[in-house]
Amino acid sequence: MKGILISFALITFFLISSVPAQAAVQKENRLWQDESIYSIMIDRFNDGDTKNDLDVNTKDPLAYNGGDFQGIIDKLDYIHNMGFTAIRLTPIFDNANNGYHGYWVNDFYKTDEHFGSIKTFQKLVNEAHKRKMKVLIDFVANNVAASNPWVNDSSKQNWFHPKKNIQDWNNQQELENGWVNGLPDLNQDNTEVKKYLIDAAKWWIKKTDIDGYSLPEVNNVPVSFWSDFSKEVKQEKKNFFLMGVMDKDTPVDLKKYEDAGIDSMFNYSHSNDLRAAFATTDQSFSTLNSNSEKDMSQFKNPFLMANFMDNENTVRFTRDIVDKKQFPGSRWEMALVYLYTTPGIPVVYYGSDIALNGGATPDNRQQMNFRANTDLIDYITKLGGLRNQLPSLTRGTMEMLYEKNGMVVYKRYYKGETAIIAINNTRKSQNVKLTDKQVEGGKELRGLLGGDLVSSKDNHYSIILDRDNAEIYVLAKKSGLNISLIVSLVVVYLLFSLFLIKIKKRK
């Protein structure tokens, strides 16, 4: 009996080893464009330490709900297992009363007591790094809380711009000098203010070993400040990353921020195009494609642009889908395939993994639910694994092969690896033929997301996809018969037959 069990173990090993590898090359020397970021509003994610539940009211969307650093630590494996390689957190600094979101800063050198101690935050960064995940946090440089001690300090009155609301959101001078939501607007042209903010930013890097800052209301702060800021903070840690975030969809020259040393910018116009294309079916991708090509030509490194469906300042994408009377799961799956396989860094807002619904702020900041349906989580996990495995999806050239009313096929190529992505966001099954001028003939397309296999016939490939379906193919040599697998199956069959005969004889 023992011998037979050993034989089965050996055969199982041979069976596993005979399955062909699905991806061509593993990534080496991870770049920021290889990352995928899970964006978290700390207070709304997970309550891991009830000892810091001060003034918590889970029924009030404008009050603290209990999320904290420990809660994120407890869910790092959940995030990591979905394939995310980095997390982005809303501000961690000490905030004014009810500053659950983190943007009402009272003290830049303390963590908010509702989130936990600096020691716990250091543990969070360390635990993320153990999983080879990077950590970015929001650094607020535009304003402080109305209750910040500086506001009533007579020696610091020139630290702020005169109180004046923004009337024209297209006027850059008003954006930089005006008060947003009544919050005291910092004067970054003041050398003391500039030094304080830069020193604080450097202190957190040294103290906690974070990997980057996301910069809320980046377009409300002079570019000259960001130029000095980026030079200083990047000296503290190699490969430190800066990601600019606007709080509104305001027309802005993104390139000037890139020139100032900000590595990445949240691409709002791209997000609007994504939402329009995927909230319902049968939508043209022409605007999305043309604007993507424009981005590719406008930036020195368009692969670092932050692409997103929604964030803490927008209505949830699920709300768009529901308003169109569509099923959220299918729409999210199609949108995420595009987000994960086109140039740029995907930034996924917490709750997207369960298709969390929500309208305008604060409805878009509801609590995370870890008991939700796991279908979308499983789909994201597959996507995340393929994005991490295939360099062509994060570093490859981009070529559109076919686009018509919701059906799109495009190619990514990198160092001998060719990936073909097909998305059917229509109400009907689709059949797209690719020629040998588009894809090298005489080979086969191996589907890694759904297991489809398309062989070349007369140097053509016919991709057939059902509605609400997508596939990520890699181009490979025709596999033919897998002799080792067939032999292994025959041996298993014979051994199992011998096993049954032996059992029968013993009886």
VENFENVEN-V259469 format. One line per field, one symbol per residue. phi: phi as a letter, one per 20 degrees, with the letter a starting at -180 (. if undefined). burial: 1 if it has 9 or more other ideal C-beta (glycine too) atoms within 8 Angstrom, else 0. A space follows every 10 residues. Layout:
phi: ???
burial: ???
This chain:
phi: .gffffffff fgfffffeff fedfcefclg dffefcddec egfdeaedbf fdfelebfed fddfdofbff ffgfdffgff ffofdbcddf gdfgdfgmeg enedfdbfdc efffepefff fffgffffff eldecdcfde cebcffefgf fdefecfefc fgfafeedfe efffffdeee lmegefefff fffgfgffff fffffffcmf dadedflgee cgffffffgf ffffffbfmf dcceceeced gbeffffffe oefbcfefff fffffffdfb emefeffgff ffffffeedf cffefedbeb bfddfffgfg fffeldeggf ffffffgffe ddgpefddfg nffclgeref gefecfffce dfgegfffff ffffffffed fffdcffccf dbbblodccb cdcblndddd dccddcecfc cdddeffecg emccdefded nfccefclmc cdedcfflcb bdddebfffm feffffffff ffffffffff fffffff
burial: 0001001100 1001100100 0010101000 0111111111 1111111110 0110010000 0011111111 1110110011 0111111111 1111110011 1111110000 1101110101 1111111110 1011111111 1111110101 1000000011 1000010000 1001111111 0011111101 0011011101 1111100111 1111111111 1010111111 1111010001 1111110001 0001001101 1111111101 1111111111 1011101110 1100110010 0111111111 1100111111 1100010111 1111111111 1111111111 1111111100 0011110100 0000011011 1111111111 1111110101 1110011111 1111001111 1111110001 0101010010 0011111110 0101010001 1110101101 1111110100 0100110110 1100100110 0100000
